[in-house]
């Protein structure tokens, strides 16, 4: 009678010792990726380097394509499409996995530098959904680019190396926080007060103006050859200066900044790098701007995706709409894992759990499934069959109790293109915090799940 019941399975009970070693090796590579990809530009740059080492080449519209060709296209250095051309024509559709490589952070304002009472500071504007109190009194690094008036792009990364300085946002001491602690968390920490402390020594003589700003500007001129005006055309982000680290006596988990959504982005990337000769064309999408609505030229609502796919279709004399309607997309994004510290926000029967495998979400959205593409039963059944054949351990998941909250992904934007789409990815604890937590086996199973889709016969 046991075959009549459904129970979740713990990955460690089902993996061989040999595959556990493979999982560990995969997660070591994933941690290295995290440490080199603190923002979307770095993620795209790192992904291109890995892809080119595996034989991928830039694809230019009009170039002929053949089965087995490995192609990529960068969208302004902030999002990336990769494809391995399949044996079947694109008129039969493609197997697509779409993740995002942006994460919540603090962006520097366009005129960020100021001084006040003997200290130089940077003004910031938070990007994506953050709990502002989590970003004070932690070590922060500065990443991004400064683009000079002549078009020169100057990469910036300060705070990651052992001897680098870091930056900090201050908080009140408990002795003076009597009024602060009476406020709600949302009221006690304001966005305008998330200012980076960056210098406390003056330059020049006592008669000089803006001596503390000058200290910073002298440093930037010496090391990066940029001036204050160059901030006007810069994209600089304050991100946690933490490295990805193993967690627990058993080292079964990984703590890092950016698991949302680089745990899924890396799974997609590794999967497409590891396939050869797929039946259908495999496409990996690493998108930008998901955390702020997927708008803009590098977001999933942009026509850049259609342009790339249409160029591939044109090379095979296939209409784009015919390709898309027969395609399948895995919207690879993280879900929340059940947290024993906060059981009241989840419904245990349908919540993802650590080490129970890849989480599949038939729907996301909030309230009455608002904002969700809500995948069909046929799509869920398709995944069940594919994953059973490939030995992928998975679980159903949802984004908390019905009336508790919810969230969104790029799934609806892919589904709006007439592509069968479903959400699935790595369960995460402390999502959107500066230091998130995932289980290693879930990361590995997400890789196996994406690869099973790419390898579909």
C-alpha positions as CSV (number, residue, x, y, z in Angstrom):
1,X,0.0,0.0,0.0
2,X,2.9,2.4,0.5
3,X,3.0,3.2,-3.3
4,X,-0.3,4.9,-2.9
5,X,1.2,7.6,-0.6
6,X,3.4,10.6,-1.5
7,X,6.3,11.5,0.8
8,X,9.2,13.9,0.3
9,X,12.6,12.3,0.1
10,X,15.8,13.4,1.7
11,X,18.5,13.7,-0.9
12,X,21.2,12.1,1.3
13,X,19.1,8.9,1.6
14,X,19.1,8.4,-2.2
15,X,22.5,9.6,-3.5
16,X,25.4,7.2,-3.9
17,X,28.7,8.0,-2.2
18,X,30.1,8.7,-5.7
19,X,27.4,11.2,-6.6
20,X,27.7,12.9,-3.2
21,X,31.3,13.7,-4.2
22,X,30.1,15.1,-7.5
23,X,27.7,17.3,-5.6
24,X,30.4,18.5,-3.3
25,X,32.7,19.4,-6.3
26,X,29.8,21.2,-8.0
27,X,29.2,23.3,-4.9
28,X,32.9,24.2,-4.6
29,X,32.7,25.6,-8.2
30,X,29.5,27.4,-7.3
31,X,31.1,29.1,-4.3
32,X,33.9,30.3,-6.6
33,X,31.3,31.7,-9.0
34,X,29.6,33.6,-6.2
35,X,32.9,35.1,-5.0
36,X,33.6,36.4,-8.5
37,X,30.0,37.6,-9.4
38,X,28.8,40.2,-6.9
39,X,26.7,42.1,-9.4
40,X,25.1,41.4,-12.8
41,X,28.0,42.7,-14.8
42,X,30.5,40.5,-13.0
43,X,28.2,37.5,-13.3
44,X,27.9,38.0,-17.1
45,X,31.6,38.5,-17.5
46,X,32.4,35.4,-15.4
47,X,29.8,33.4,-17.3
48,X,31.2,34.4,-20.7
49,X,34.7,33.4,-19.6
50,X,33.5,30.0,-18.6
51,X,31.5,29.6,-21.8
52,X,34.3,30.6,-24.1
53,X,36.5,28.0,-22.3
54,X,33.9,25.4,-23.4
55,X,33.8,26.5,-27.0
56,X,31.0,29.1,-27.0
57,X,31.3,32.0,-29.5
58,X,29.5,35.3,-29.9
59,X,26.5,35.0,-32.3
60,X,26.1,37.6,-34.9
61,X,22.8,37.9,-36.8
62,X,23.0,36.4,-40.2
63,X,25.6,33.8,-39.3
64,X,24.7,30.2,-40.3
65,X,24.1,27.8,-37.5
66,X,24.4,24.0,-37.3
67,X,23.6,21.3,-34.7
68,X,26.1,21.4,-31.9
69,X,27.0,25.0,-32.4
70,X,27.6,26.8,-29.0
71,X,26.6,30.4,-29.2
72,X,26.1,33.4,-26.9
73,X,25.1,37.0,-26.9
74,X,25.6,39.6,-24.2
75,X,23.0,42.4,-23.8
76,X,25.0,45.4,-22.9
77,X,27.2,43.4,-20.5
78,X,24.3,43.1,-18.0
79,X,22.4,40.0,-19.2
80,X,23.4,37.0,-21.3
81,X,21.9,34.4,-23.7
82,X,23.6,31.2,-24.4
83,X,22.5,28.5,-26.8
84,X,23.5,25.0,-28.0
85,X,21.9,24.3,-31.3
86,X,19.9,21.1,-31.3
87,X,19.5,18.3,-33.9
88,X,15.8,19.2,-34.3
89,X,14.9,22.4,-36.2
90,X,13.8,25.4,-34.1
91,X,10.4,25.0,-35.6
92,X,10.0,22.2,-33.1
93,X,10.8,24.6,-30.2
94,X,13.6,25.1,-27.8
95,X,14.2,24.1,-24.2
96,X,14.8,27.3,-22.2
97,X,16.0,28.0,-18.7
98,X,15.7,31.6,-17.4
99,X,17.3,33.0,-14.2
100,X,18.4,36.4,-13.1
101,X,21.8,37.6,-12.0
102,X,20.9,40.8,-10.2
103,X,20.4,40.8,-6.4
104,X,19.2,43.3,-3.8
105,X,21.9,45.8,-2.9
106,X,22.6,49.5,-2.2
107,X,23.3,51.6,-5.3
108,X,25.3,54.8,-5.0
109,X,23.3,57.9,-6.0
110,X,24.6,59.8,-9.0
111,X,25.9,62.6,-6.8
112,X,26.9,60.4,-3.8
113,X,29.9,62.1,-2.2
114,X,29.5,64.5,0.6
115,X,31.2,65.4,4.0
116,X,29.7,66.1,7.4
117,X,31.4,66.8,10.7
118,X,34.8,65.5,9.8
119,X,33.6,62.4,7.8
120,X,33.2,61.7,4.1
121,X,30.1,59.7,3.1
122,X,28.4,58.1,0.1
123,X,24.6,58.5,-0.4
124,X,22.8,55.3,-1.5
125,X,19.5,54.2,-2.9
126,X,18.5,50.6,-2.2
127,X,17.8,48.3,-5.1
128,X,15.2,45.5,-4.8
129,X,13.4,44.4,-1.7
130,X,15.6,44.8,1.3
131,X,15.1,44.9,5.1
132,X,17.0,48.1,5.6
133,X,18.1,47.3,9.2
134,X,20.1,44.2,7.9
135,X,22.5,46.5,5.9
136,X,23.8,48.5,8.9
137,X,27.1,47.7,10.7
138,X,28.1,44.9,8.3
139,X,31.2,45.0,6.0
140,X,30.4,46.3,2.6
141,X,32.4,46.3,-0.6
142,X,32.1,48.6,-3.6
143,X,31.5,47.1,-7.0
144,X,30.5,48.3,-10.4
145,X,31.8,50.6,-13.2
146,X,32.5,54.2,-13.9
147,X,32.1,55.3,-17.5
148,X,34.1,58.4,-18.3
149,X,33.0,61.0,-20.8
150,X,35.1,59.6,-23.6
151,X,33.5,56.2,-23.1
152,X,36.3,54.6,-21.1
153,X,34.8,51.9,-18.8
154,X,36.6,51.7,-15.4
155,X,35.8,48.6,-13.4
156,X,35.7,49.1,-9.6
157,X,36.0,46.4,-6.9
158,X,37.1,47.5,-3.4
159,X,36.6,45.5,-0.3
160,X,37.0,41.9,-1.5
161,X,40.8,41.3,-1.1
162,X,42.3,40.6,2.3
163,X,44.1,43.9,2.4
164,X,41.3,46.0,1.0
165,X,39.4,48.5,3.1
166,X,35.7,47.9,3.5
167,X,32.8,50.3,4.1
168,X,30.2,50.5,6.8
169,X,26.8,52.1,7.6
170,X,26.6,53.1,11.2
171,X,23.8,52.5,13.7
172,X,22.9,54.0,17.1
173,X,24.4,52.6,20.2
174,X,21.8,51.0,22.6
175,X,22.5,53.7,25.1
176,X,21.1,56.3,22.8
177,X,18.5,54.2,21.0
178,X,15.6,54.7,23.4
179,X,13.4,56.4,20.7
180,X,14.7,54.2,17.9
181,X,13.6,50.9,19.5
182,X,10.0,52.3,20.0
183,X,9.6,52.5,16.2
184,X,8.7,49.6,13.8
185,X,11.6,48.1,11.9
186,X,10.4,49.9,8.8
187,X,10.4,53.2,10.5
188,X,13.6,52.9,12.5
189,X,15.8,52.7,9.5
190,X,15.2,55.0,6.6
191,X,16.6,54.7,3.1
192,X,18.1,58.2,3.2
193,X,20.1,57.2,6.3
194,X,21.8,54.3,4.6
195,X,25.0,56.3,4.0
196,X,28.4,54.7,3.6
197,X,31.2,55.9,5.9
198,X,34.2,56.1,3.6
199,X,36.8,58.5,5.1
200,X,37.7,60.5,8.3
201,X,41.0,62.1,7.4
202,X,41.4,65.5,5.7
203,X,43.6,66.5,2.9
204,X,45.2,69.9,2.2
205,X,45.5,72.7,4.7
206,X,43.1,74.0,7.3
207,X,42.1,76.8,5.0
208,X,41.0,74.4,2.2
209,X,37.3,73.6,1.6
210,X,35.9,70.1,1.4
211,X,39.0,68.5,2.8
212,X,37.4,65.2,3.7
213,X,35.9,64.8,0.2
214,X,39.3,65.7,-1.2
215,X,40.8,62.7,0.6
216,X,38.4,60.4,-1.3
217,X,38.8,62.2,-4.6
218,X,42.6,62.0,-4.3
219,X,42.3,58.2,-3.8
220,X,40.0,57.7,-6.7
221,X,42.2,59.9,-9.0
222,X,45.3,57.9,-8.0
223,X,43.8,54.4,-8.3
224,X,41.1,54.8,-11.0
225,X,41.8,58.1,-12.7
226,X,38.3,59.4,-12.1
227,X,36.9,62.7,-10.8
228,X,33.7,63.6,-8.9
229,X,31.9,64.4,-12.1
230,X,32.5,60.9,-13.3
231,X,30.0,59.6,-10.7
232,X,27.3,61.1,-12.9
233,X,27.8,58.2,-15.4
234,X,28.7,55.4,-12.9
235,X,26.9,52.3,-11.7
236,X,28.4,51.5,-8.3
237,X,26.9,49.2,-5.7
238,X,27.6,48.5,-2.1
239,X,27.3,44.8,-1.6
240,X,28.3,42.5,1.4
241,X,32.0,41.9,1.6
242,X,31.4,38.3,2.8
243,X,32.8,35.3,1.0
244,X,30.7,32.2,0.3
245,X,31.3,29.8,3.2
246,X,30.3,26.4,4.3
247,X,27.8,26.3,7.2
248,X,27.3,23.6,9.9
249,X,29.4,20.9,11.5
250,X,28.6,18.7,8.5
251,X,29.3,21.5,6.0
252,X,26.0,20.7,4.3
253,X,25.0,24.3,3.6
254,X,26.4,27.5,2.0
255,X,26.1,31.0,3.3
256,X,26.6,33.8,0.8
257,X,25.4,37.0,-0.7
258,X,23.4,36.5,-3.9
259,X,22.0,33.0,-3.7
260,X,18.9,34.7,-5.0
261,X,19.2,34.1,-7.9
262,X,22.8,33.1,-8.7
263,X,22.2,29.6,-7.2
264,X,19.8,29.0,-10.2
265,X,21.8,31.1,-12.7
266,X,24.9,29.0,-12.0
267,X,22.8,25.7,-12.3
268,X,21.6,26.9,-15.7
269,X,25.1,27.9,-16.8
270,X,26.8,24.7,-15.7
271,X,24.0,22.6,-17.3
272,X,24.4,24.3,-20.7
273,X,28.2,24.1,-20.5
274,X,27.9,20.4,-19.8
275,X,25.6,19.3,-22.6
276,X,26.6,18.2,-26.1
277,X,24.3,17.5,-29.1
278,X,20.9,18.1,-27.5
279,X,17.8,17.0,-29.4
280,X,16.2,20.4,-29.1
281,X,18.1,23.7,-29.0
282,X,19.0,24.5,-25.4
283,X,18.9,28.1,-24.3
284,X,20.2,29.7,-21.1
285,X,18.9,33.1,-20.1
286,X,20.8,35.1,-17.4
287,X,18.6,38.2,-17.1
288,X,19.0,41.5,-15.2
289,X,16.5,43.7,-13.4
290,X,14.3,41.0,-12.0
291,X,14.5,42.4,-8.5
292,X,13.0,45.7,-9.7
293,X,10.3,44.4,-12.1
294,X,12.3,43.0,-15.1
295,X,12.0,46.4,-16.9
296,X,14.7,48.0,-19.0
297,X,16.8,46.9,-21.9
298,X,18.5,44.2,-19.9
299,X,15.4,42.9,-18.2
300,X,13.2,40.0,-19.1
301,X,10.5,42.3,-20.5
302,X,12.9,43.6,-23.1
303,X,12.7,42.5,-26.7
304,X,16.3,41.4,-26.5
305,X,15.3,37.8,-25.9
306,X,13.0,37.8,-29.0
307,X,15.8,39.4,-31.0
308,X,18.2,36.6,-30.1
309,X,15.7,33.8,-30.7
310,X,14.5,35.4,-34.0
311,X,18.1,35.6,-35.3
312,X,18.5,31.9,-34.5
313,X,15.2,31.1,-36.2
314,X,16.0,33.2,-39.3
315,X,19.2,31.1,-39.7
316,X,16.9,28.1,-40.1
317,X,14.1,29.8,-42.1
318,X,11.8,29.3,-39.1
319,X,9.2,31.8,-37.8
320,X,9.8,32.9,-34.3
321,X,6.2,32.5,-33.2
322,X,6.2,28.9,-34.3
323,X,9.4,28.2,-32.3
324,X,8.1,29.9,-29.1
325,X,4.7,28.2,-29.1
326,X,6.5,24.8,-29.1
327,X,9.1,25.8,-26.6
328,X,9.4,25.0,-22.9
329,X,10.8,27.3,-20.2
330,X,12.0,26.6,-16.7
331,X,11.8,29.9,-14.8
332,X,14.7,29.1,-12.5
333,X,14.3,31.2,-9.4
334,X,14.7,30.4,-5.7
335,X,11.8,29.7,-3.3
336,X,11.7,30.2,0.4
337,X,12.6,27.1,2.5
338,X,10.7,26.3,5.7
339,X,12.4,28.0,8.6
340,X,12.0,26.4,12.0
341,X,12.5,29.8,13.6
342,X,9.5,31.2,11.8
343,X,7.1,28.4,11.2
344,X,4.0,30.6,11.4
345,X,4.5,32.1,7.8
346,X,4.6,28.7,6.0
347,X,2.1,25.9,5.5
348,X,4.2,22.8,6.2
349,X,2.5,20.5,3.7
350,X,3.4,22.6,0.8
351,X,6.6,24.4,1.9
352,X,10.0,23.5,0.5
353,X,12.5,22.0,3.0
354,X,16.3,21.9,3.0
355,X,17.9,18.8,1.3
356,X,14.6,17.6,-0.2
357,X,15.7,18.7,-3.6
358,X,14.8,21.2,-6.3
359,X,11.6,23.2,-5.4
360,X,8.9,23.3,-8.1
361,X,6.3,26.1,-7.8
362,X,3.2,25.6,-10.0
363,X,2.3,29.2,-9.2
364,X,3.8,32.2,-7.5
365,X,2.1,35.6,-7.2
366,X,0.3,36.8,-4.1
367,X,-3.2,36.8,-2.7
368,X,-5.4,35.0,-5.2
369,X,-2.4,34.0,-7.3
370,X,-2.2,37.6,-8.6
371,X,0.8,38.2,-10.9
372,X,1.4,34.4,-11.5
373,X,1.4,32.5,-14.8
374,X,0.2,29.4,-12.8
375,X,1.6,26.5,-14.8
376,X,-0.7,23.9,-16.1
377,X,-1.1,20.4,-14.7
378,X,0.4,19.0,-18.0
379,X,3.6,21.0,-17.4
380,X,4.0,19.6,-13.9
381,X,3.4,16.1,-15.2
382,X,6.1,16.7,-17.9
383,X,8.6,17.6,-15.2
384,X,7.7,14.6,-13.1
385,X,8.4,12.3,-16.0
386,X,11.7,14.0,-17.0
387,X,13.0,14.2,-13.5
388,X,12.1,10.5,-12.7
389,X,14.1,9.4,-15.8
390,X,17.1,11.6,-14.8
391,X,17.2,10.8,-11.1
392,X,16.4,14.4,-10.1
393,X,15.1,14.7,-6.5
394,X,12.5,17.4,-6.2
395,X,9.7,18.8,-4.1
396,X,6.7,21.0,-4.6
397,X,6.9,24.5,-3.0
398,X,5.1,27.7,-2.5
399,X,5.9,31.2,-1.3
400,X,4.4,31.1,2.2
401,X,0.9,30.9,3.5
402,X,-1.9,32.1,1.2
403,X,-2.5,35.4,3.0
404,X,1.0,35.9,4.2
405,X,2.7,37.4,1.2
406,X,4.1,36.0,-2.0
407,X,6.4,37.1,-4.8
408,X,7.1,37.0,-8.5
409,X,9.7,35.8,-11.0
410,X,10.3,36.1,-14.8
411,X,7.9,33.2,-15.4
412,X,4.9,35.4,-16.4
413,X,7.0,37.3,-18.9
414,X,8.1,34.1,-20.6
415,X,4.5,32.7,-20.5
416,X,3.3,35.9,-22.1
417,X,5.4,35.0,-25.1
418,X,3.3,31.9,-25.6
419,X,5.9,29.6,-24.0
420,X,4.9,26.8,-21.6
421,X,6.6,28.0,-18.4
422,X,7.0,26.8,-14.8
423,X,9.0,28.1,-11.8
424,X,11.5,25.9,-10.1
425,X,14.7,26.4,-8.1
426,X,16.8,26.3,-5.0
427,X,15.0,26.7,-1.6
428,X,16.6,29.6,0.4
429,X,16.6,30.8,4.0
430,X,17.0,34.5,4.8
431,X,16.2,35.4,1.2
432,X,17.2,39.0,0.3
433,X,19.3,39.3,3.4
434,X,23.0,40.2,3.0
435,X,23.9,36.6,3.8
436,X,21.5,34.0,2.5
437,X,21.6,30.2,3.2
438,X,21.1,27.2,0.9
439,X,21.6,23.5,1.2
440,X,24.2,22.0,-1.1
441,X,22.2,19.0,-2.2
442,X,19.4,21.3,-3.3
443,X,21.8,23.3,-5.5
444,X,23.1,20.2,-7.1
445,X,19.6,18.8,-7.7
446,X,18.7,22.1,-9.4
447,X,21.6,21.7,-11.8
448,X,20.5,18.1,-12.5
449,X,17.0,19.3,-13.1
450,X,18.0,22.0,-15.6
451,X,20.3,19.5,-17.4
452,X,17.5,17.0,-17.6
453,X,15.4,19.6,-19.4
454,X,18.2,20.4,-21.8
455,X,18.8,16.7,-22.5
456,X,15.1,16.0,-23.2
457,X,14.7,13.6,-26.1
